[in-house]
Amino acid sequence: MQNVVLDTNALLMPFEFRINLDLELKRLLGEFQAYVPGCVIGELRRSSSKHAAVALSLARKYPLAETEVQGDAGVIEVARRLDAFVVTNDALIRSKLRKLGMKTIFLRSGNHLAIDGDY
């Protein structure tokens, strides 16, 4: 089973782009376990997005992965620890992850998820 770490914008995707995150991840990976880093919960609580409250509700569906590190570094730390894909549309974190040789999944064409790179 493949592990997946969801960052803040991944949890907003279902409400901004009307995609089913679980179905898309299952299509790409088969069986998977998604985790939400603790730092992402904090970001959603502070977010000004009109979808933040429902994204926070969605985040509660997945196990929480504790980390003392904040922001992108926290997402990366959890993904490393769990040997997981990171689901994100954030170009900066995708670039950081690529340089570290880590696996990412992103939203392509606004309607489906795709794996970044050769995995």
ROPA-142552 format. One line per field, with one value per residue: residue in one letter; z, y, x of N, C-alpha, C in turn. Coordinates in steps of 0.1 Angstrom, whole numbers, plus 5000, padded with zeros to 4 digits. Example, Ala and Ser with C-alpha at 12.3 -4.5 7.8 and 13.67 -1.06 7.14 Angstrom:
<rs>
code: (a,s)
n.c3: (5078,5071)
n.c2: (4943,4978)
n.c1: (5132,5128)
ca.c3: (5078,5071)
ca.c2: (4955,4989)
ca.c1: (5123,5137)
c.c3: (5078,5079)
c.c2: (4967,5000)
c.c1: (5132,5129)
</rs>
This chain:
<rs>
code: (m,q,n,v,v,l,d,t,n,a,l,l,m,p,f,e,f,r,i,n,l,d,l,e,l,k,r,l,l,g,e,f,q,a,y,v,p,g,c,v,i,g,e,l,r,r,s,s,s,k,h,a,a,v,a,l,s,l,a,r,k,y,p,l,a,e,t,e,v,q,g,d,a,g,v,i,e,v,a,r,r,l,d,a,f,v,v,t,n,d,a,l,i,r,s,k,l,r,k,l,g,m,k,t,i,f,l,r,s,g,n,h,l,a,i,d,g,d,y)
n.c3: (5000,4992,5006,5011,5014,5021,5012,5020,4998,4984,4999,4995,4968,4961,4965,4951,4925,4920,4922,4930,4955,4968,4949,4927,4936,4942,4916,4905,4922,4932,4961,4989,5016,5031,5046,5068,5075,5107,5105,5083,5091,5108,5089,5074,5093,5096,5071,5045,5026,5011,5012,5032,5057,5050,5039,5061,5075,5057,5061,5086,5081,5075,5089,5113,5109,5130,5133,5142,5126,5106,5078,5043,5048,5069,5056,5038,5056,5069,5047,5039,5062,5061,5036,5013,4986,4978,4976,4959,4945,4945,4931,4941,4963,4949,4932,4952,4962,4939,4935,4958,4951,4956,4954,4937,4934,4913,4903,4871,4842,4855,4862,4868,4887,4885,4883,4890,4872,4867,4878)
n.c2: (4988,5022,5052,5085,5120,5147,5181,5215,5228,5205,5195,5215,5212,5194,5211,5234,5226,5206,5178,5143,5135,5110,5090,5097,5093,5066,5057,5063,5050,5027,5008,5029,5050,5079,5108,5136,5162,5178,5205,5213,5214,5236,5256,5255,5264,5290,5300,5321,5313,5306,5280,5268,5259,5236,5221,5217,5200,5178,5171,5159,5134,5118,5102,5120,5132,5139,5166,5187,5207,5235,5246,5241,5226,5209,5193,5180,5167,5149,5134,5122,5106,5088,5077,5086,5097,5132,5151,5179,5211,5232,5250,5256,5239,5215,5217,5217,5191,5176,5181,5168,5142,5131,5119,5132,5142,5158,5183,5180,5198,5208,5189,5163,5141,5136,5118,5131,5129,5099,5073)
n.c1: (5009,5006,5018,5005,5009,4990,4990,4982,4969,4961,4940,4922,4916,4893,4872,4876,4881,4863,4869,4872,4891,4899,4890,4905,4931,4930,4927,4951,4970,4960,4955,4958,4971,4963,4977,4976,4997,5004,5010,4997,4970,4971,4977,4953,4935,4943,4938,4925,4908,4877,4869,4882,4871,4856,4876,4891,4874,4874,4900,4900,4892,4913,4943,4963,4995,5020,5042,5069,5078,5071,5051,5061,5084,5076,5057,5074,5091,5073,5065,5090,5095,5074,5078,5064,5042,5037,5009,5002,4997,5014,5039,5064,5069,5068,5090,5111,5107,5112,5139,5149,5144,5120,5086,5058,5023,5001,4976,4963,4954,4932,4913,4920,4942,4978,5008,5040,5068,5088,5074)
ca.c3: (5000,4990,5015,5005,5023,5015,5017,5022,4986,4980,5006,4989,4954,4958,4966,4941,4912,4920,4919,4942,4958,4971,4937,4918,4942,4940,4902,4902,4930,4938,4976,4995,5029,5031,5059,5068,5085,5117,5101,5073,5099,5112,5077,5070,5103,5093,5057,5042,5015,5014,5013,5043,5067,5045,5037,5074,5078,5049,5066,5097,5076,5074,5101,5114,5110,5138,5130,5149,5116,5099,5063,5033,5055,5077,5047,5033,5067,5071,5035,5040,5073,5056,5023,5007,4976,4983,4967,4960,4933,4948,4923,4949,4970,4939,4928,4963,4963,4927,4938,4968,4945,4962,4945,4939,4926,4912,4895,4857,4834,4864,4863,4873,4893,4877,4890,4885,4870,4862,4889)
ca.c2: (5000,5034,5063,5098,5131,5158,5194,5224,5230,5193,5194,5225,5208,5189,5222,5244,5220,5195,5164,5134,5132,5096,5083,5100,5087,5052,5054,5064,5042,5015,5010,5040,5056,5093,5114,5151,5167,5187,5219,5216,5218,5250,5265,5256,5272,5304,5303,5330,5306,5304,5266,5264,5252,5223,5214,5212,5189,5167,5167,5151,5120,5111,5102,5131,5129,5150,5172,5200,5216,5242,5249,5231,5217,5200,5184,5172,5158,5138,5125,5114,5096,5078,5072,5089,5107,5144,5156,5193,5219,5243,5248,5257,5226,5204,5219,5212,5177,5170,5182,5158,5129,5126,5117,5141,5140,5172,5184,5183,5203,5212,5179,5149,5140,5130,5116,5139,5121,5085,5064)
ca.c1: (5000,5013,5014,5003,5008,4982,4993,4970,4961,4955,4928,4913,4913,4880,4862,4880,4881,4853,4874,4871,4905,4901,4889,4917,4943,4928,4929,4966,4979,4954,4953,4967,4968,4966,4980,4977,5007,4998,5012,4986,4958,4973,4975,4939,4928,4946,4936,4914,4900,4863,4868,4891,4864,4852,4888,4895,4865,4879,4913,4898,4889,4926,4952,4972,5009,5025,5055,5072,5083,5060,5051,5066,5094,5068,5051,5085,5096,5064,5066,5102,5094,5064,5082,5051,5040,5031,4999,5003,4998,5023,5051,5076,5072,5070,5104,5119,5105,5119,5154,5152,5141,5108,5075,5047,5011,4995,4964,4966,4943,4921,4902,4925,4955,4988,5021,5051,5080,5088,5071)
c.c3: (5000,5000,5007,5016,5015,5021,5017,5009,4980,4987,5001,4975,4952,4958,4955,4927,4910,4915,4932,4945,4960,4958,4928,4923,4940,4925,4899,4909,4935,4953,4981,5009,5029,5045,5058,5079,5094,5112,5091,5080,5103,5101,5073,5080,5101,5079,5055,5030,5020,5016,5025,5053,5063,5042,5050,5078,5070,5056,5078,5094,5076,5087,5101,5116,5117,5133,5138,5139,5109,5084,5054,5040,5063,5068,5042,5044,5069,5059,5035,5051,5068,5043,5014,4995,4984,4972,4969,4946,4934,4941,4931,4956,4960,4934,4939,4963,4951,4930,4949,4963,4951,4952,4948,4929,4925,4903,4881,4850,4843,4866,4867,4879,4884,4886,4883,4884,4866,4874,4885)
c.c2: (5012,5045,5076,5108,5142,5171,5203,5225,5217,5191,5205,5221,5203,5200,5233,5239,5209,5182,5156,5129,5117,5088,5085,5093,5072,5048,5054,5053,5029,5018,5020,5043,5070,5098,5129,5155,5178,5202,5223,5220,5232,5260,5266,5265,5287,5309,5313,5325,5304,5289,5260,5255,5238,5215,5209,5200,5177,5162,5157,5136,5112,5112,5114,5126,5141,5153,5185,5211,5222,5243,5237,5221,5206,5189,5174,5162,5146,5128,5116,5103,5085,5072,5074,5098,5120,5149,5171,5199,5231,5241,5248,5244,5215,5205,5214,5197,5170,5170,5171,5144,5123,5127,5126,5137,5154,5172,5188,5187,5206,5201,5165,5151,5132,5128,5124,5130,5107,5075,5053)
c.c1: (5009,5008,5014,5002,5000,4986,4980,4962,4955,4941,4917,4908,4899,4869,4864,4878,4871,4858,4873,4885,4908,4900,4900,4929,4942,4931,4944,4974,4973,4952,4963,4962,4972,4968,4980,4986,5000,4999,5002,4973,4959,4971,4960,4931,4931,4942,4924,4905,4886,4860,4875,4883,4860,4865,4893,4887,4870,4892,4911,4895,4902,4934,4961,4986,5016,5039,5057,5076,5070,5062,5055,5075,5087,5062,5062,5090,5086,5064,5079,5101,5084,5067,5069,5052,5035,5021,4998,5002,5007,5036,5064,5079,5074,5085,5113,5119,5113,5134,5158,5149,5129,5096,5064,5035,5005,4983,4968,4953,4930,4910,4907,4939,4965,5001,5032,5063,5078,5086,5062)
</rs>
